[in-house]
Amino acid sequence: MPDVIVRQIMKSKINIIRKKRILLTWGFVAVLAVLILFSNNRWEHIGVWSTIFFLMGAVLVGCATIGRLWCSLYISGHKDKSLIKTGPYSVCRNPLYFFSFLGAAGVGLATEMLTIPAIIIAAFVPYYAFVIKEEQKKLAKTYGEEFDDYCKTTPAFFPSFKLLNEPEEYNVKAKAFRKSLFDALWFIWLVGILELIESFHELGLIPVFIKLY
């Protein structure tokens, strides 16, 4: 079978998997959104715990936003064109997913409950473990020995900042970076939405059907 046809088949399969992943993600988000919308926390009578959970969530969301912006700086306009091994990609192979994990956990904690971040983490771990595995297969086929060497020296998920390697200068595709800014800021917007929902609960505009820890 000609290489062109093989590439077309592979591209088609990747697109199908990507669409399924998007549908699965939005389905999970929709269910979680409904749960958050009509629930409240059981820690209200102990105000300090609600404050601690929200503060922890805000710190994680801040780290996630900065981290995702850092990743976007390096991959905007360069993704799928070369194997990026500098900046955040020098400390781990999947920094964007790592910072997304921090952001997702942070948004969960910003609900001032422990149940929501527990659900998010329980869904995130197996889902992204599968995604990372599939992407590694693709990168291994594309970059071969270069990617194998990269895997030997760089951790897959949890960063090792002692490995940080940053160039003095880096060519950034300004238009691609600008488009990625909105994706990086999503976690901050979500925390704002959570605060709005909490205000609606307090005003009685949205009913609370369930209380969670």
Backbone as JSON, one array per atom type, in Angstrom:
{
  "sequence": "MPDVIVRQIMKSKINIIRKKRILLTWGFVAVLAVLILFSNNRWEHIGVWSTIFFLMGAVLVGCATIGRLWCSLYISGHKDKSLIKTGPYSVCRNPLYFFSFLGAAGVGLATEMLTIPAIIIAAFVPYYAFVIKEEQKKLAKTYGEEFDDYCKTTPAFFPSFKLLNEPEEYNVKAKAFRKSLFDALWFIWLVGILELIESFHELGLIPVFIKLY",
  "N": [[0.84, -1.19, 0.0], [0.64, 2.21, -0.9], [2.61, 4.86, 0.61], [1.35, 7.32, 0.87], [-1.4, 6.74, 0.96], [-1.46, 5.22, 3.28], [-0.75, 7.17, 5.19], [-2.94, 8.86, 4.94], [-4.99, 7.19, 5.87], [-4.14, 6.79, 8.52], [-4.27, 9.43, 9.43], [-7.01, 9.86, 9.24], [-7.97, 8.03, 11.15], [-6.85, 9.14, 13.46], [-8.21, 11.58, 13.57], [-10.82, 10.68, 14.04], [-10.55, 9.48, 16.57], [-9.83, 11.75, 17.99], [-12.16, 13.3, 17.8], [-13.93, 11.68, 19.25], [-12.73, 11.83, 21.75], [-13.13, 14.53, 22.33], [-15.93, 14.66, 22.47], [-16.38, 12.93, 24.63], [-15.06, 14.32, 26.66], [-16.55, 16.74, 26.81], [-19.0, 15.67, 27.52], [-18.47, 14.68, 30.09], [-17.81, 17.11, 31.35], [-20.28, 18.43, 31.18], [-21.96, 16.85, 32.84], [-20.62, 17.17, 35.27], [-20.86, 19.92, 35.58], [-23.61, 20.25, 36.0], [-23.85, 18.93, 38.46], [-22.29, 20.6, 40.1], [-23.73, 22.97, 39.85], [-26.13, 22.54, 41.23], [-25.42, 21.87, 43.79], [-23.94, 22.18, 47.07], [-21.47, 22.98, 49.62], [-20.67, 21.09, 52.61], [-19.14, 22.31, 54.42], [-19.72, 24.81, 55.17], [-20.45, 25.79, 57.71], [-18.07, 25.77, 58.97], [-16.14, 28.04, 58.43], [-13.39, 28.48, 57.96], [-12.35, 26.22, 56.65], [-13.59, 26.26, 54.12], [-12.44, 28.58, 53.15], [-9.73, 27.86, 53.09], [-9.75, 25.72, 51.22], [-10.58, 27.11, 48.91], [-8.5, 28.96, 48.62], [-6.31, 27.24, 48.18], [-7.17, 26.16, 45.76], [-7.15, 28.46, 44.15], [-4.42, 29.06, 44.08], [-3.41, 26.79, 42.73], [-4.75, 27.07, 40.27], [-3.64, 29.48, 39.42], [-0.93, 28.7, 39.08], [-1.33, 26.78, 37.09], [-2.31, 28.33, 34.95], [-0.16, 30.07, 34.38], [1.72, 28.11, 33.74], [0.53, 26.86, 31.49], [0.52, 28.98, 29.7], [3.26, 29.28, 29.42], [3.89, 26.83, 28.17], [2.42, 27.17, 25.8], [3.81, 29.22, 24.61], [6.06, 27.93, 23.64], [5.1, 25.93, 21.92], [3.41, 27.08, 20.06], [2.78, 27.38, 16.74], [4.86, 25.69, 16.22], [4.27, 23.11, 16.88], [3.9, 19.75, 15.86], [5.74, 20.11, 13.88], [8.31, 19.89, 14.69], [10.29, 18.15, 17.17], [9.84, 19.29, 20.26], [11.99, 20.18, 22.8], [12.84, 21.92, 24.69], [12.56, 24.56, 27.24], [9.48, 24.29, 28.96], [9.19, 21.71, 28.03], [11.54, 20.52, 28.5], [11.62, 19.76, 31.08], [9.61, 17.93, 31.51], [7.79, 15.52, 29.52], [5.18, 15.97, 28.93], [4.14, 18.65, 29.67], [1.98, 20.39, 29.27], [-0.29, 18.85, 29.81], [0.27, 18.26, 32.47], [0.1, 20.8, 33.73], [-2.52, 21.32, 33.11], [-3.73, 19.4, 34.64], [-3.15, 20.4, 37.22], [-4.67, 22.74, 37.06], [-7.28, 21.72, 36.7], [-7.65, 20.31, 39.11], [-7.41, 22.48, 40.79], [-9.63, 24.09, 40.09], [-11.59, 22.35, 40.95], [-11.13, 22.36, 43.75], [-11.74, 25.0, 44.22], [-14.45, 25.01, 44.37], [-14.87, 24.7, 46.94], [-15.23, 22.26, 48.05], [-14.41, 18.78, 48.63], [-15.24, 16.59, 47.27], [-15.74, 17.19, 44.54], [-13.1, 17.86, 43.36], [-12.01, 15.31, 43.79], [-13.54, 13.67, 42.11], [-12.86, 14.81, 39.65], [-10.06, 14.29, 39.51], [-10.09, 11.5, 39.59], [-11.25, 10.94, 37.13], [-9.52, 12.23, 35.4], [-6.95, 11.0, 35.58], [-6.97, 8.2, 34.45], [-7.94, 8.84, 31.89], [-6.15, 10.75, 30.7], [-3.84, 9.29, 30.9], [-4.24, 7.36, 28.96], [-4.43, 9.05, 26.69], [-1.84, 10.21, 26.63], [-0.3, 7.91, 26.2], [-1.15, 7.14, 23.63], [-0.35, 9.36, 22.14], [2.38, 9.24, 22.49], [3.01, 6.98, 20.99], [2.55, 7.94, 18.43], [4.46, 10.01, 18.27], [6.79, 8.51, 18.54], [6.8, 7.06, 16.14], [7.05, 9.16, 14.37], [9.43, 10.6, 15.07], [11.28, 8.72, 15.82], [14.43, 7.53, 16.78], [15.3, 9.9, 17.97], [13.16, 10.65, 19.59], [13.1, 8.46, 21.3], [15.52, 8.77, 22.7], [14.93, 11.15, 23.96], [12.88, 10.32, 25.69], [14.36, 8.76, 27.45], [15.74, 10.55, 28.97], [13.99, 12.43, 30.0], [11.3, 12.93, 32.21], [7.94, 11.57, 32.02], [5.54, 12.8, 33.01], [5.44, 14.15, 35.68], [7.21, 17.03, 36.45], [10.77, 17.62, 36.39], [12.56, 20.03, 37.52], [15.23, 20.5, 37.64], [16.23, 19.74, 35.28], [15.77, 21.75, 33.55], [16.05, 23.5, 30.55], [16.62, 26.27, 28.81], [16.57, 28.28, 25.92], [18.52, 31.18, 24.91], [17.23, 32.8, 23.1], [14.08, 32.53, 21.38], [12.1, 31.58, 18.69], [8.95, 32.77, 18.23], [5.67, 32.17, 17.09], [3.64, 34.66, 16.64], [0.86, 35.06, 16.02], [-0.25, 32.48, 16.31], [0.35, 32.08, 19.0], [-1.19, 34.07, 20.19], [-3.77, 33.11, 19.7], [-3.79, 30.9, 21.33], [-3.87, 31.95, 23.86], [-6.43, 32.3, 24.99], [-7.22, 29.68, 25.58], [-5.44, 29.1, 27.62], [-6.35, 30.72, 29.66], [-8.72, 29.73, 30.55], [-9.13, 28.36, 33.0], [-9.04, 30.34, 34.96], [-11.3, 31.83, 34.3], [-13.23, 29.91, 34.85], [-13.11, 29.71, 37.65], [-14.12, 32.21, 38.3], [-16.75, 31.85, 37.36], [-17.61, 29.9, 39.15], [-17.67, 31.36, 41.54], [-19.72, 33.09, 40.9], [-21.88, 31.31, 40.72], [-21.98, 30.49, 43.39], [-22.8, 32.87, 44.58], [-25.36, 33.09, 43.49], [-26.52, 30.88, 44.7], [-26.53, 31.73, 47.38], [-28.3, 33.85, 47.19], [-30.56, 32.54, 46.62], [-31.33, 32.12, 44.03], [-30.57, 29.97, 42.54], [-31.45, 26.72, 43.17], [-30.38, 24.47, 45.81], [-29.84, 21.15, 45.82], [-28.35, 19.11, 46.84], [-25.85, 18.41, 49.28], [-22.37, 18.33, 49.55], [-19.26, 16.89, 50.7]],
  "CA": [[0.0, 0.0, 0.0], [1.46, 3.42, -0.98], [2.76, 5.61, 1.87], [0.37, 8.42, 0.91], [-2.67, 6.17, 1.41], [-1.28, 4.84, 4.69], [-0.8, 8.41, 5.97], [-4.32, 9.34, 4.93], [-5.75, 6.31, 6.76], [-3.71, 7.1, 9.89], [-4.81, 10.76, 9.76], [-8.45, 9.69, 9.43], [-8.16, 7.36, 12.44], [-6.51, 10.11, 14.51], [-9.32, 12.55, 13.63], [-11.97, 10.01, 14.66], [-10.23, 9.36, 17.99], [-9.85, 13.1, 18.56], [-13.57, 13.7, 17.94], [-14.49, 10.9, 20.35], [-12.17, 12.39, 22.98], [-13.79, 15.81, 22.57], [-17.3, 14.37, 22.9], [-16.29, 12.35, 25.98], [-14.68, 15.41, 27.56], [-17.69, 17.65, 26.99], [-20.04, 14.94, 28.26], [-18.06, 14.69, 31.5], [-17.93, 18.5, 31.82], [-21.7, 18.74, 31.32], [-22.45, 16.17, 34.05], [-19.98, 17.81, 36.43], [-21.43, 21.27, 35.69], [-24.94, 20.1, 36.62], [-23.62, 18.58, 39.86], [-21.82, 21.81, 40.79], [-24.78, 23.98, 39.8], [-27.21, 22.29, 42.19], [-24.88, 21.35, 45.04], [-23.21, 23.11, 47.93], [-20.57, 22.23, 50.49], [-21.05, 20.88, 54.0], [-18.14, 22.96, 55.28], [-20.11, 26.21, 55.33], [-20.48, 26.19, 59.12], [-16.68, 25.9, 59.4], [-15.69, 28.94, 57.37], [-11.96, 28.41, 57.67], [-12.08, 25.17, 55.67], [-14.0, 26.76, 52.81], [-11.42, 29.56, 52.73], [-8.5, 27.12, 52.78], [-9.94, 25.0, 49.96], [-10.62, 28.08, 47.81], [-7.15, 29.51, 48.47], [-5.51, 26.2, 47.53], [-7.62, 26.09, 44.38], [-6.69, 29.66, 43.45], [-2.97, 28.9, 43.87], [-3.22, 25.79, 41.67], [-5.23, 27.66, 39.02], [-2.62, 30.44, 39.01], [0.21, 27.94, 38.56], [-1.75, 26.14, 35.84], [-2.43, 29.35, 33.91], [1.2, 30.48, 34.02], [2.35, 26.96, 33.09], [-0.03, 26.65, 30.16], [1.04, 30.07, 28.86], [4.66, 28.93, 29.16], [3.87, 25.78, 27.15], [1.91, 27.73, 24.55], [4.88, 30.02, 24.03], [7.02, 27.05, 22.97], [4.51, 25.06, 20.89], [2.6, 27.83, 19.1], [3.37, 27.44, 15.41], [5.94, 24.7, 16.09], [3.75, 21.78, 17.15], [3.81, 18.83, 14.71], [6.78, 20.42, 12.9], [9.58, 19.43, 15.25], [10.19, 17.63, 18.53], [10.22, 20.38, 21.16], [12.65, 19.6, 23.98], [13.34, 23.01, 25.53], [11.54, 25.21, 28.05], [8.7, 23.34, 29.78], [9.34, 20.37, 27.48], [12.81, 19.96, 28.96], [11.43, 19.25, 32.45], [8.79, 16.73, 31.36], [7.38, 15.37, 28.12], [3.78, 16.39, 28.78], [3.9, 19.73, 30.62], [0.65, 20.97, 29.09], [-1.23, 18.01, 30.55], [0.57, 18.41, 33.89], [-0.47, 22.05, 34.21], [-3.98, 21.17, 33.01], [-4.1, 18.63, 35.83], [-3.15, 21.35, 38.34], [-5.81, 23.64, 36.88], [-8.53, 20.99, 36.94], [-7.73, 20.09, 40.55], [-7.62, 23.79, 41.4], [-11.03, 24.47, 39.9], [-12.35, 21.49, 41.85], [-10.99, 22.87, 45.12], [-12.38, 26.32, 44.29], [-15.86, 24.79, 44.72], [-14.84, 24.61, 48.4], [-15.59, 20.89, 48.39], [-13.4, 17.79, 48.3], [-15.84, 15.59, 46.37], [-15.58, 17.58, 43.14], [-11.76, 17.57, 42.87], [-11.79, 13.86, 43.8], [-14.15, 13.16, 40.87], [-12.05, 15.3, 38.53], [-8.79, 13.56, 39.49], [-10.4, 10.1, 39.25], [-11.51, 10.88, 35.69], [-8.36, 12.75, 34.67], [-5.79, 10.09, 35.57], [-7.01, 7.17, 33.4], [-8.19, 9.44, 30.57], [-4.92, 11.32, 30.14], [-2.85, 8.21, 30.76], [-4.51, 6.8, 27.63], [-4.08, 10.06, 25.69], [-0.38, 10.31, 26.58], [0.2, 6.68, 25.6], [-1.42, 7.19, 22.19], [0.48, 10.41, 21.54], [3.77, 8.75, 22.48], [3.13, 6.08, 19.85], [2.62, 8.79, 17.24], [5.75, 10.69, 18.29], [7.82, 7.5, 18.31], [6.79, 6.78, 14.71], [7.47, 10.36, 13.63], [10.78, 11.06, 15.35], [12.16, 7.57, 15.98], [15.49, 7.47, 17.78], [15.35, 11.17, 18.68], [12.14, 10.6, 20.64], [13.54, 7.43, 22.26], [16.54, 9.4, 23.54], [14.2, 12.15, 24.76], [12.17, 9.57, 26.73], [15.32, 8.22, 28.4], [16.29, 11.61, 29.82], [12.96, 13.37, 30.46], [10.13, 12.24, 32.77], [6.74, 11.67, 31.19], [4.45, 13.66, 33.5], [5.82, 15.04, 36.76], [8.41, 17.76, 36.02], [12.02, 17.68, 37.14], [13.02, 21.36, 37.12], [16.7, 20.52, 37.55], [16.54, 19.47, 33.88], [15.33, 22.9, 32.76], [16.95, 23.98, 29.5], [15.96, 27.35, 28.08], [17.46, 29.0, 25.01], [18.59, 32.63, 25.09], [16.19, 33.35, 22.22], [13.19, 31.51, 20.84], [11.23, 32.14, 17.66], [7.54, 32.55, 18.57], [4.67, 32.54, 16.09], [2.79, 35.57, 17.41], [-0.56, 34.83, 15.77], [-0.61, 31.19, 16.93], [0.41, 32.26, 20.45], [-2.36, 34.88, 20.57], [-4.95, 32.24, 19.67], [-3.72, 29.95, 22.44], [-4.03, 32.66, 25.13], [-7.76, 32.07, 25.53], [-7.23, 28.34, 26.18], [-4.66, 29.12, 28.87], [-7.05, 31.5, 30.68], [-10.01, 29.1, 30.86], [-9.25, 27.98, 34.41], [-9.36, 31.55, 35.71], [-12.7, 32.14, 34.03], [-14.06, 28.93, 35.55], [-13.17, 30.1, 39.07], [-15.07, 33.32, 38.34], [-18.09, 31.29, 37.2], [-17.94, 29.22, 40.41], [-18.02, 32.41, 42.5], [-21.04, 33.58, 40.5], [-22.84, 30.29, 41.13], [-22.1, 30.56, 44.85], [-23.62, 34.05, 44.88], [-26.74, 32.74, 43.14], [-27.0, 29.99, 45.77], [-26.79, 32.54, 48.57], [-29.46, 34.69, 46.93], [-31.7, 31.66, 46.4], [-31.7, 32.13, 42.61], [-30.35, 28.6, 42.07], [-31.71, 25.83, 44.31], [-29.38, 23.49, 46.2], [-30.5, 19.86, 46.05], [-27.46, 18.15, 47.5], [-24.67, 18.96, 49.94], [-21.24, 17.42, 49.43], [-18.06, 17.22, 51.46]],
  "C": [[0.89, 1.26, 0.0], [1.46, 4.2, 0.34], [1.72, 6.71, 1.99], [-0.97, 7.92, 1.44], [-2.6, 5.79, 2.87], [-1.38, 6.06, 5.59], [-2.21, 8.96, 6.06], [-5.2, 8.52, 5.88], [-5.43, 6.62, 8.21], [-4.29, 8.44, 10.33], [-6.3, 10.68, 10.04], [-8.75, 9.05, 10.78], [-7.91, 8.32, 13.6], [-7.64, 11.12, 14.68], [-10.55, 11.96, 14.31], [-11.76, 9.9, 16.17], [-10.32, 10.71, 18.68], [-11.29, 13.58, 18.77], [-14.24, 12.96, 19.1], [-14.01, 11.44, 21.69], [-12.87, 13.69, 23.33], [-15.21, 15.6, 23.09], [-17.31, 13.82, 24.33], [-15.97, 13.43, 27.01], [-15.86, 16.32, 27.85], [-18.84, 16.98, 27.72], [-19.75, 14.94, 29.75], [-18.23, 16.09, 32.09], [-19.39, 18.87, 32.06], [-22.28, 18.12, 32.59], [-21.9, 16.85, 35.3], [-20.57, 19.21, 36.66], [-22.8, 21.23, 36.37], [-24.8, 19.8, 38.11], [-23.21, 19.81, 40.67], [-22.93, 22.84, 40.91], [-25.82, 23.8, 40.9], [-26.72, 21.67, 43.49], [-24.18, 22.45, 45.82], [-22.37, 22.29, 48.9], [-21.09, 22.15, 51.93], [-20.09, 21.56, 54.97], [-18.54, 24.39, 55.61], [-20.05, 26.67, 56.79], [-19.08, 26.27, 59.72], [-15.97, 26.74, 58.33], [-14.24, 28.82, 56.99], [-11.64, 27.36, 56.63], [-12.45, 25.59, 54.26], [-12.95, 27.73, 52.26], [-10.13, 28.86, 52.32], [-8.61, 26.41, 51.44], [-9.9, 25.97, 48.77], [-9.23, 28.66, 47.56], [-6.24, 28.51, 47.77], [-5.87, 26.1, 46.05], [-7.11, 27.26, 43.57], [-5.2, 29.58, 43.13], [-2.7, 27.92, 42.73], [-3.65, 26.34, 40.31], [-4.23, 28.69, 38.51], [-1.4, 29.76, 38.42], [-0.11, 27.31, 37.21], [-1.8, 27.14, 34.69], [-1.06, 29.8, 33.43], [1.9, 29.34, 33.25], [1.85, 26.73, 31.68], [0.41, 27.76, 29.19], [2.49, 29.8, 28.47], [4.74, 27.86, 28.07], [3.45, 26.33, 25.79], [2.98, 28.54, 23.83], [5.81, 29.15, 23.18], [6.39, 26.23, 21.83], [3.73, 25.81, 19.82], [3.34, 27.98, 17.77], [4.47, 26.42, 15.18], [5.46, 23.27, 16.28], [3.56, 21.0, 15.84], [4.86, 19.12, 13.64], [8.15, 19.96, 13.37], [9.34, 18.91, 16.65], [10.72, 18.7, 19.48], [10.77, 19.79, 22.46], [13.21, 20.68, 24.91], [12.21, 23.65, 26.32], [10.81, 24.2, 28.91], [8.86, 21.9, 29.31], [10.7, 19.76, 27.79], [12.68, 19.37, 30.36], [10.49, 18.06, 32.5], [8.23, 16.7, 29.95], [5.95, 15.85, 27.87], [3.43, 17.53, 29.75], [2.52, 20.36, 30.5], [-0.41, 20.17, 29.84], [-1.0, 18.12, 32.06], [-0.07, 19.68, 34.44], [-2.0, 22.04, 34.09], [-4.51, 20.39, 34.21], [-4.16, 19.53, 37.06], [-4.37, 22.27, 38.26], [-7.13, 22.96, 37.17], [-8.73, 20.73, 38.43], [-8.01, 21.4, 41.28], [-9.05, 24.27, 41.28], [-11.92, 23.63, 40.81], [-12.31, 21.98, 43.28], [-11.66, 24.22, 45.3], [-13.89, 26.21, 44.54], [-16.03, 24.72, 46.23], [-15.35, 23.26, 48.91], [-14.42, 19.97, 48.05], [-13.93, 16.75, 47.31], [-15.57, 15.91, 44.91], [-14.14, 17.37, 42.64], [-11.42, 16.08, 42.84], [-12.35, 13.23, 42.52], [-13.31, 13.55, 39.66], [-10.75, 14.5, 38.4], [-9.01, 12.1, 39.08], [-10.67, 9.93, 37.77], [-10.27, 11.27, 34.89], [-7.26, 11.71, 34.51], [-5.89, 9.02, 34.49], [-7.18, 7.74, 31.99], [-6.9, 9.94, 29.95], [-3.78, 10.32, 30.08], [-2.99, 7.56, 29.39], [-4.08, 7.76, 26.53], [-2.56, 10.16, 25.52], [0.23, 9.09, 25.9], [0.02, 6.7, 24.09], [-0.54, 8.23, 21.5], [1.94, 9.99, 21.48], [4.01, 7.8, 21.31], [3.32, 6.87, 18.55], [3.98, 9.47, 17.15], [6.9, 9.72, 18.01], [7.94, 7.15, 16.82], [7.36, 7.94, 13.91], [8.94, 10.68, 13.81], [11.77, 9.95, 15.68], [13.16, 7.66, 17.12], [15.58, 8.76, 18.6], [14.35, 11.18, 19.84], [12.52, 9.57, 21.71], [14.57, 8.0, 23.23], [15.91, 10.42, 24.48], [13.49, 11.47, 25.94], [13.12, 9.07, 27.82], [15.78, 9.29, 29.4], [15.24, 12.5, 30.47], [11.75, 12.62, 30.99], [8.87, 12.51, 31.96], [5.75, 12.72, 31.69], [4.89, 14.65, 34.58], [7.16, 15.7, 36.45], [9.6, 17.57, 36.98], [12.71, 18.98, 36.72], [14.55, 21.47, 37.09], [17.15, 20.25, 36.11], [16.26, 20.66, 32.97], [16.43, 23.39, 31.81], [16.21, 25.02, 28.67], [16.95, 28.06, 27.16], [17.47, 30.49, 25.31], [17.49, 33.33, 24.28], [15.35, 32.22, 21.67], [12.23, 32.17, 19.87], [9.78, 31.78, 17.95], [6.64, 33.0, 17.43], [3.59, 33.36, 16.8], [1.3, 35.29, 17.23], [-1.04, 33.53, 16.42], [-0.61, 31.31, 18.45], [-0.81, 33.05, 20.94], [-3.62, 34.01, 20.63], [-4.97, 31.29, 20.86], [-3.91, 30.62, 23.8], [-5.37, 32.35, 25.79], [-7.86, 30.69, 26.19], [-6.52, 28.33, 27.53], [-5.42, 29.81, 30.0], [-8.37, 30.86, 31.14], [-10.18, 28.81, 32.35], [-9.6, 29.19, 35.29], [-10.82, 31.92, 35.52], [-13.62, 31.18, 34.78], [-14.19, 29.25, 37.03], [-14.15, 31.26, 39.24], [-16.51, 32.84, 38.23], [-18.54, 30.6, 38.48], [-18.35, 30.23, 41.48], [-19.4, 32.98, 42.18], [-22.13, 32.6, 40.92], [-23.06, 30.32, 42.63], [-22.96, 31.75, 45.27], [-25.09, 33.78, 44.59], [-27.35, 31.8, 44.17], [-27.39, 30.79, 47.0], [-28.03, 33.4, 48.42], [-30.73, 33.87, 46.7], [-32.16, 31.62, 44.95], [-31.49, 30.77, 41.96], [-30.54, 27.68, 43.27], [-30.56, 24.87, 44.57], [-30.1, 22.19, 46.57], [-29.66, 18.87, 46.85], [-26.28, 18.88, 48.13], [-23.56, 17.91, 49.95], [-20.1, 17.85, 50.32], [-16.96, 17.64, 50.5]]
}
